[in-house]
Amino acid sequence: MTTTLSAPPAAPPSKGGPDRPDRRATLTPWLLLLPGLLWLVAFFLVPILTSVGASVQTGSADEGYKLTWHWGNYASAISDYLPQYGHSLLYSVLCTILCLALGYPVAYFIAFKGGRWKTLLMALVIVPSFTSFLIRTIAWKTILADNGPVTSTLRDLHVLKVTSSLGWTVGDHVLASPAAVVCGMVYNFLPFMILPLYTSLEKIDPRLHEAGSDLYCSPYTTWRRVTLPLSMPGVVGGTLLTFIPAVGDYINAQLLGNPNTGVVGQKIENLFLRQSSGYPVGSAISVVLMVGTLILVMIYIRKAGTEDLI
Amino acid sequence: MSTQDVAGRSEGGDLRLAGLTKRFGSFTAVDNLELTIPQGSFFALLGASGCGKTTTLRMVSGLEAPSAGKIFLGDEDVTGRRPYRRPVNTVFQNYALFPHLDIFENVAFGLRRRGVKDVKKQVESMLDLVELGHLARRKPTQLSGGQQQRIALARALINEPQVLLLDEPLGALDLKLRRQMQIELKRIQLEVGLTFVHVTHDQEEAMTMADTIAVMNQGRIEQMGSPEELYENPGTTFVANFLGQSNLIPGTIAGTSGDRVEVTAHGQKLTVLASRCRPTSGPVILGVRPEKVQIVVAEADVPEGANRLTGGVVIDASFIGVSTQYLVKLPSGEEISVFEQNTGREIQRPGTEVVVHWDPSQGFGLDGTQDIEAGADVDEESAA
């Protein structure tokens, strides 16, 4: 990439002297764009085209795959995995909502009450990410273990009876249940919610709160009419950064779930790594998931961009 | 209580601060303030930064809780009331306009929160008052500083508060715009007839607009009165130095004759009106404003009965068109500044020996035991 930049092609043979600087001027932006474009082609366009291509192939790992434009892969990719799509969507939406509910107060507190501890508190939010994602998720197995304090407390308070009857926990256990999956996801994705929220809240001038209070707003109304609208960029950013990876996540479902909490990601992994002829359908699921997420996100941004949501 | 509405508005009344005190740790920002601001007046709290004027304002608005003392609006004690329950609105120093709302909604904000009907008509007439009706749908960031200032004023005024608080409202504007807004603010105040409490460190701004000025220093009010009173007859060296410039000459009271007090300073006899001389005996600081001092070359030209100081040498003369500003060094080492209006008289060059003189009725006498330099350079500090 650097070579492209440092050694621009010799100026093309010119038609006339005065033309040359103009030609240069029009070329320079493209030359400057080139490294970025190459990066996008190599790491975005090629993989995408590969998956889309693979999704309409037939064959198996042993015999080799052929591009047969077999669109029937999509039919089975959608109809055979409906419950998994449902789980992925449900868990990731729940995770996003819970992250927002937990993250907003934290970000608000750090931004407005953190004072000189701001930086330290934000560092504490990020510090857990220094441990591997996998290890942190496995740690939740211990936290939610049957003989652990969380489960026994919930059991003693008879909360588990209610949640089990609703299907969120299983019997007397928290582990290996939808609730455990969502817990793990919320824990893992919370920093991605807090960071953009904090950034947008921190930018709000505290004097605007005083102005709100001066203009007949109770603390709640000040938040509703001044702080929340001004922090919407953070809310949108945070929910997207949480939702998009959460939809594709399968580690939490794998480690903290049970056979009935299967998510799309698990199926993709399974098709790619454990089945000899899984590539085409696996790719088709990936494409469906990607397009579906893209559509949802676009609708969401549309809505969030309008004043009535604010 | 019966005439109150949602914002706790009651029928008129003066703003009264009784023993108002605010401490931040061991630092006393506002020290036992006693103050009554009559309804409908334009009142200025003038002082350098850190003198407690903004803290006082914030306690009135409710954004800061006093450590001691009470705040009354009319007969009502509002000390414990939350800011959003006080019939008081503030024009903030940096305007604090809501960036996510357009101009119309910024101005309508207070009305909407109080559930007032007919918002549109009121906002439109308020925008007309500040002459910005055509910008109703712009966002605050699209406005110039002066326009934002007027919107901040409109946003507060539309609620018809019993008291409108202005916290250095013109501080961010350039000089020309500031002048213009000073006149504008005064016009609006006369038009709406509300009590304006204006906090500023700019003495000229305070003098232009306010009916009454309270000069604050270290959490206390040094002196309060009309701009003329404060300027012509300052009560302390702080006021004399902070509000305009003063020549202050230390001396000793020698005696009284009729309505005059005689003072000896640097071996020369000076007089001051007894009514304008605070101490009656002992050390005194004699003051006179530079524009009241005249400069002559020959002592014979000094009018009969005038205070005179002889043996001065001009050390600096700056011609600034409308006047010439001289610095005259006295034999005692003291420097007297003289503003001479440009009436076509010959300008004295540095090095010339001169006599300075002034009408004794224009001087004032201050308690001689205070710091003669008090307030002399705080203005520049706070302006910086």
Interface residues (C-beta under 8 A of the other chain):
Chain A: D205 R207 L208 E210 A211 G212 S213 D214 L215 Y216 C217 S218 T221 R225 V226 P229 L230 I310
Chain B: V6 A7 S61 G62 L63 R82 P83 Y84 V88 N89 T90 F92 N94 A96 L97 F98 P99 H100 F109 G110 R113 R114 R155 A156 N159
